[in-house]
């Protein structure tokens, strides 16, 4: 596993000025980079939002750097970015992919976030590696990701920039962040859209339903993407997801203040079902 390969320019943080007094903070996933969020960022920019895609500490360089990082640093970097946007814009929304979704929920529980969206947030993982990391890290420092063949309609380069594996000890850090975020879900009151890939081999599909049941948001939606794998932002249904996020952020305030059965939506284009 090459721990020192050079990342492309898409792996760097980005910021787009907008025409609205509203900004969107984009938070990438575990071992990923802002490249994962760039196509969505381009769409939001086209809708007039100011968009900031951050690079979390220990990411976008090499695995040794990530091994030295921890969950308080990841969360702290997102907090700093959010506070800067809140000082400049009237409204700030947050979108997080995978681990970034946990961070987004954590922020929404403690800051005046306007609206929050998660994509494949790992409320429950399919693997049991996290509880075993204290022992596993004694025998193996790095664990490679299992490569998956490209599926029809999926985009990769240059948006898949990230590490080819992860430091084993950092899986434990991710689990601490996950557990701490679960304890804060009841404090999330902002309108929330919960998107989940149905072909996800990383996140247990109970996750979106758990989120839906445990946040305190009056307005909440679940969107299931039946033909997408873990990173639905780059999957064959990415345009459907992008359009749904734009629709969600554009909903009138009176709509999100009133609870109704229509707030749990069937993903018509995917054949998904809702809880």
GINOR-V604091 format. One record per backbone hydrogen bond with DSSP energy under -0.5 kcal/mol. CO is the residue of the C=O (numbers start at 1). NH is the residue of the N-H. Records with the same first field share a line. If there is no record, write none. Layout:
CO->NH ; NH
This chain:
1->3
3->63
8->11
9->12
11->34
14->53
16->51
20->22
21->90 ; 91
22->50
23->93
24->26 ; 52
25->95
26->54
27->97
29->32
31->163
33->36
34->37 ; 38
35->38 ; 39
37->41
38->42
39->43
40->44
41->45
42->46
43->47
44->47 ; 49
45->48
48->19 ; 20
50->24
51->16
52->26 ; 54
53->14
54->28 ; 56
56->59
62->65 ; 66
63->67
64->68
65->68
66->69
70->73 ; 74
71->75
72->76
73->77
74->78
75->79
76->80
77->81
78->82
79->83
80->84
81->85
82->86
83->87
84->88
85->88 ; 89
91->23
92->114
93->25
94->117
95->27
96->119
97->100
98->101 ; 102
99->103
100->104
101->105
102->106
103->107
104->108
105->109
106->110
107->110 ; 111
108->189
111->113
114->191
115->94
116->193
117->96
118->195
119->98
121->123
124->204
128->132
129->132 ; 133
130->133
132->135 ; 136
133->137
135->138
136->139 ; 140
141->168
143->166
145->147
151->154
156->159
158->161
164->145
166->143
167->170 ; 171
168->171 ; 172
169->173
170->174
171->175
172->176
173->177
174->178
175->179
176->180
177->181
178->182
179->183
181->184 ; 185
182->185
184->187
185->188 ; 216
187->189
188->216
189->218
191->116
192->221
193->118 ; 195
194->223
195->120
196->225
197->200
202->126
204->207
206->210
207->211
208->212
209->213
210->214
211->214 ; 215
218->220
219->192
221->194
223->196
224->226
225->198 ; 199 ; 228
228->199
230->232
231->234
232->235
234->155
235->238
237->241
238->242
239->243
240->244
241->245
242->246
243->247
244->248
245->249
246->250
248->251
252->255 ; 256
253->257
255->258
257->259
260->263
261->264
263->265
266->268
267->270 ; 271 ; 272
